[in-house]
Amino acid sequence: MESPSTETAQVDAQSEEWFASYAEPPNQSSNRRRRVRHRRGRDPRRQRHDRRQTVMMVVSLAFVGAMTACFYAVLTR
């Protein structure tokens, strides 16, 4: 557990002014609208690309698993 600090931070007026200049006004953040994603139609080329990416990820994970198994098999001999 940490004990409470008895030291106080010294902040000069110039740096405090600099940080205050970057503060976002409170009314601006509440009025900001979220971007809406426009859903595109799924074209077959993109589906093939996604499927290929998924297969490559599974293959790479299997490869890393096999290499890890070989490493431990050699290490424990």
Buried (B, 14 or more C-beta within 10 A) or exposed (E): EEEEEEEEEEEEEEEEEEEEEEEEEEEEEEEEEEEEEEEEEEEEEEEEEEEEEEEEEEEEEEEEEEEEEEEEEEEEE
